[in-house]
Amino acid sequence: MNIEAIKSIYFFEMARTRRTLLQSVVSPVISTSLYFIVFGAAIGGRIQEIEGVSYGAFITPGLMMLTLLTQCIGNGSFGIYFPKFTGTIYEVLSSPISMIEIVLGYVGAAATKGLMIGTIILITASLFVDLSIAHPFAMLFFFVLTAITFSLFGFIIGIWAKDFEQLNLIPMLVIPPLVFLGGSFYSIDMLPPFWQAVSHFNPVLYLISGFRWSFFEISDVDPLASAAIMLVFLALCMSVLTWIFRTGYRLRN
């Protein structure tokens, strides 16, 4: 294992966060504050509590997941796409670095940045509402697993994308609707039976529900099912990535 190579990729990617500190850190904090102000005032005034939890606290796990998914996919995809776009990917591919080490460097950096932003969102949310974490270890499990899984997913998107339009297609047009319709701001028990059944086909529902359970011990689905879905998705991403490395799919164009 070439540790120095992994560190070089990792710290190079982390340095990009420091160069774009305003976009990377300040923007998510402002967005989260606006969510609390808008949703807290507009909806929180009508819905005081959901299953015994104040509405502001109830939406906090959903907001964290929305930010975490967006950040991890965006950082994971851009990290590998930009070297392809500029042509510097050839320097990486021609160096004595294995594909596993490349993945550890890029995905590790994307996951770290996502976890940092998610933590900042949690701290920001605590300024607006009273939060308690019923199961800290379960919360860390879902938090870290989500960051790694969707950073890996973003890495695959970055390899697949041929241009910036494709690069932003899934993070901008697919992920936000799934998060919003996955119970981020409501419990699916509030929906009619038909739409409750439809919501169970949304994989993000399991992610948000399991993460919310770690905070308040309330969930729309079994937390074990949430963990199982996440592990299956992680295994699927690893299988796709293994196929990409074996075939060299779009690594050089």
N, C-alpha and C positions, 0 to 999 in steps of 0.2 A: 504494500500500500504506500503510495507516494503522498505522504502527509504534506510536504511542502507545496506540492501542486494543488492539493485541495485548499490549503490555506491561501495560496495566491489568488485562486478564483474567488474564494469566499470573501477575502478582505477587499478585493477589487470591486466586487458587487456591493459590499457594505459601504465602500467609499462613495459610491454613487448616491446613496441615501443622504450622506452628509452634504454632498454638493447640491442636493435638491431638498433641503430641510423644510423649506416652506411648503412645498407640494407634498412631501412625504409625511410630515407630522402635523403641521398647523392646519392643513386642509381637512383631514379627518376629524380633528377636534372641533372645528367650526361646524362641520356637517352634523356631527353628533349633537352638538348643542342646539342646532336648529331643529333637529328631529324632536328633541325633548320639548323645546319651546312650542313648536307647532302641534305635535301630537299630544303633548301634555295639556295644552290649552284647549285645543279643538275637540279631542276625543276623551282626554282624561277628565274633562268636566262632565262628560256624559256617562263614562264608564269608570266608576270610582275604584272598583276592585274586580279581579278575575280570579276565582277560586281562592279568595282570601288574601291575594297579593295585590298591592296597589298597582294601578295601571302603569305608572312610570317605571317601577321596578320590573314589572312583567315584560315590558318590551326591551329591557336592557340586553338579555342574552341574544335576542333577535338582531339588535343593532350591532352587537359585537360580531355575530356571525356574518352579517351583511358586509361589514368592513373587512373582516378577516378573509372571507372568500374573495372579495374584489381585490384586495391587496396581494394575497398570495398568488392568485391566478395572473394578475397583471405583472408582478415582479418576476414570477417564474417564466412567463412567456417572453417578456421583453429581454430578460437576461440572456437567453439563448438566441432570440431572433435578431437582436442588434448585431452581434458578431457575424451572423449570416448576411445581414444587410450590408455591412461595411466590408465584408470579406476577411475579417480577422479570424473567422472560424477555422480557416486553414492553418493558422499558427497553432491553434489549440489541437486540431486533429493530427498535425504532424509532430507534435511534441510527445515525449515519452509519458503520456497520461492515458490510463485506461478509461473506458466509458463510465465505469462505476465511479471513478474519481471525479470525472466531469460532472456527473449527476450530483454527487455529494457536495461539490463546491457550489454549483448554481442553485440547486434545490435547498440546500442548507441555508444559503444566504436569503433566499426568498422566504423561507419559513421563519427565519429569525426576524426579518423585517415585519412580517405579518404578525408575529407574536408581540413584537414591540408596540406596533400600532394598536393591536387588540388590548394590550395592557393599558395603554394610554386612554383608550375608549372606556375601559372599566373604571379608571380613576376619574375621568371626566363625568361619567354617569353617577359616580358616588357623590359628586357635588350637587346633583339635582335630586337624587332619591336615596332612601336608606336601603342598603343592600346587605344581604347576608348570604353566605355560601354554605349550604347544608352539607355538601360532600366535596371538600376541596380536592381530593385526589381524583375523583370522577371528573370534576371540572377541568383539572389539568390534563387528564387523559383525553377528553373530547377536544380541548383547546389545542393541544400539541398534535394530536392525530389529524385534526382538521387542517392545521397549518401545513403539515408534511404532505398530506394527501392532495390538497388542492394546489400546493406549490409544484408537486409532481405533475398534476393535471395541466397546470399552466406551462410547464416545461414542454409537455407533449404538444400543446397548442402552438408554442413558439417554433417547434420543429415543423409542424404541419403548415403553418401560415406562409403564404407566398408574398403577401404584402401587408401593409398596415391595416387595411380594411378587414382582412381575414383575422389579423392579430386581435382586433378589438371586437370581432363579431360575437364570440361567446361571452367574454367578460361584460360587454355592454348591453347586449340584446337578449341573452339567455339567462345569465345568473341572477340579475336583479329581479326579473319577474318571478323566478322560482323562489327566491328568498321572500319576496313580498307575499306570495301566495302559499308560502310554507308555514304560516302561523307566526310570523315575526311580530305582528302587532295585534294578534287576536288568537283565541283558542278555536280550533276547528269544531269544537262542540257547539259553538255559536252558529255554525252553518247548517243549512238544511241537510237531511240525510244523504241526498244524492251528491252534493258537493263535498260532504265529508268523505264519501267513498272515493271521489275523484282525487281529493287531496292526498290520499294514501299512496297514489302513484307518483307523487312528487318526492324525490329522494331527499331534498333539502328539509322537508318536514321532519324526517327522522333525526337529522343532524341538530336542528334547532330544538326539537322536543327533548332529546337526550341532554343537550347542553343546559336547557332550562331546568330539567329535573335536578341537575347537580346543584343548582342554586336554591330552588324552592320546593323540591320533591313533588312537583306537579308536572305532568307531561301528557301529551295527546297519544303517544304510543309507548310501548314498553321500552325502557332505557336499554335493555339487553338487545332488543331488536335494532335500536339506533346504533349501538356499538357494532353489531354484526353487519349492518348495511355499510358502515364506514370502512370496516376491515375488508369487506368484499370489494368495495370501490377501490381501495388502495391496492389490493391484489390485482384487480383489472388494469389499473394504471401501470403497475410494474410489468404485467404481461405485455401490454402494448409497447412499453419502452424497450423491453427485451427484444421484441420483434423489430422495432425500429433500428436498434443497434446491430442486429444480425443482418438486416437487409441494406442498411445505410440510407434509409428512406429520408430524402430531402435534407440530409445533413450538409450537403455540399452545394445546394442551390437555393 
